[in-house]
Amino acid sequence: MYGYFDGFLIYLQVEKNASPHTVQNYQRDLFDGLTFFARELSRDDYTLHPSEITVVLFRNYLADMRARNKAGATISRRLSSWRSFYRHICREGVLNENPLRRISNPRREKKLPGFLAEEDMAKLVEVPERSSILGIRDRAVLETLYGTGIRVSEMVGIDIGDVDFKRAAVKVTGKGNRERIAPLGEFAVSALNIYIKKARTMLISKRTGRVDALFLNNRGGRLTDRGVRWLIKRYANLVRIDPETSPHTFRHSYATHMLDHGADLRAVQELLGHARLSTTQIYTHLSRERVKRIYDKTHPRA
């Protein structure tokens, strides 16, 4: 089975131009399923062949994930990963039929994304101290995330040459390797200017050779999405806001605040880099829910 996994993951990298983060997620999903199948069949995982994964066995895997209280989104993603794997090996002639075509998608709960109130977001982005190199960097990271609404994977992939200060914009590469231009607000421009002039040069000095990444870690290498998640969690604890605050909370807050202030839904779709408008429309539901809560709380006859 591992040989077929390798071929599929190479296909994702070379043919589909998938990011390392995406490839890693596929690999994690496939390994999780393989561990279950090997246990159910009382076999070593490396001895299994794709033809041995039956519809019944895979349904048992879905039931096992539900029993482990895995989120509906996680179950759907793992099913999607295995479907993609089987489609690939069917095209390669390993199997004549994809057994997972008969597996229906699990019903996913509709969950509105979390976001921060504007005053809480302001506290969070302003908390890093500008008296230290890493504080200056962190302020630029937080201002960029909130000021652009880009994904954390997009932000850590930005190179120094992608920033256009004259146009107050940054080029980002999103899902499907699609490039787009994200506007930078004045707070983000200011924070980035200070970071590049005062902190980035100091971080580069810890590294030999050329460094293209915009945001660097304390060793002078490219900052990772894990590093960004860690610093957000640390600052969220400092200002005592939701400890579950994550980079995606910044993206949700960006979209919600834009719509609250009258932004056009199509414009927000383009800014977020959503391929479909339906993906962006969840934020209109979020705003309606917020308005309803305010109404219920403040109207004397609500």
Long-range contacts (C-beta under 8 A, 24 or more apart in sequence): 1-34, 1-45, 1-46, 1-48, 1-49, 1-50, 2-45, 2-46, 4-50, 4-85, 4-89, 4-94, 5-30, 5-85, 7-88, 7-89, 7-92, 8-84, 8-85, 8-88, 8-89, 11-88, 17-177, 19-153, 19-157, 21-153, 21-225, 25-77, 25-81, 26-81, 26-84, 26-85, 29-77, 29-78, 29-81, 29-82, 30-81, 30-82, 30-85, 32-78, 33-58, 33-61, 33-78, 33-82, 36-60, 36-61, 36-64, 37-61, 50-86, 50-89, 50-94, 50-95, 51-95, 53-99, 54-99, 55-99, 55-100, 55-102, 55-103, 58-82, 58-99, 58-100, 58-103, 59-103, 62-103, 62-106, 66-106, 72-106, 72-107, 72-108, 72-109, 73-108, 75-106, 76-105, 76-106, 76-108, 79-103, 79-105, 79-106, 112-282, 112-285, 112-286, 112-289, 113-248, 113-249, 113-252, 113-282, 113-283, 113-286, 114-242, 114-244, 114-245, 114-249, 114-252, 115-249, 115-252, 115-253, 115-256, 115-257, 115-286, 116-241, 116-242, 116-245, 116-249, 116-253, 118-257, 120-239, 120-241, 121-146, 121-250, 121-253, 121-257, 123-239, 123-241, 124-232, 124-235, 124-236, 124-239, 124-241, 124-245, 125-187, 127-235, 127-238, 127-239, 128-235, 130-194, 133-198, 133-199, 133-202, 133-203, 134-199, 134-218, 136-194, 136-195, 136-198, 136-199, 137-195, 137-199, 137-200, 137-203, 137-215, 137-216, 137-223, 138-231, 138-235, 139-191, 139-194, 139-195, 140-188, 140-191, 140-192, 140-194, 140-195, 140-199, 140-215, 141-215, 141-223, 141-228, 141-231, 142-232, 142-235, 142-250, 143-185, 143-187, 143-188, 143-190, 143-191, 143-192, 144-170, 144-184, 144-188, 144-191, 144-192, 145-228, 145-247, 145-250, 145-251, 146-188, 146-250, 146-253, 146-254, 147-184, 147-185, 147-187, 147-188, 147-254, 148-172, 148-182, 148-183, 148-184, 148-188, 148-254, 148-271, 149-182, 149-250, 149-251, 149-254, 149-255, 149-258, 149-271, 149-272, 150-174, 150-182, 150-251, 150-273, 151-247, 151-248, 151-251, 151-273, 152-225, 152-228, 152-229, 152-247, 152-248, 153-225, 154-273, 155-215, 155-228, 155-247, 156-213, 156-215, 156-222, 156-223, 156-224, 156-225, 156-227, 156-228, 158-213, 158-214, 158-215, 159-212, 159-213, 159-214, 160-196, 160-200, 160-212, 160-213, 160-214, 161-212, 162-214, 163-192, 163-214, 165-189, 165-192, 165-193, 172-273, 174-273, 175-273, 175-275, 176-275, 178-273, 178-275, 180-270, 180-273, 182-271, 183-271, 252-283, 252-286, 255-280, 255-283, 256-283, 256-286, 256-287, 256-290, 259-283, 259-284, 259-287, 260-287, 260-290
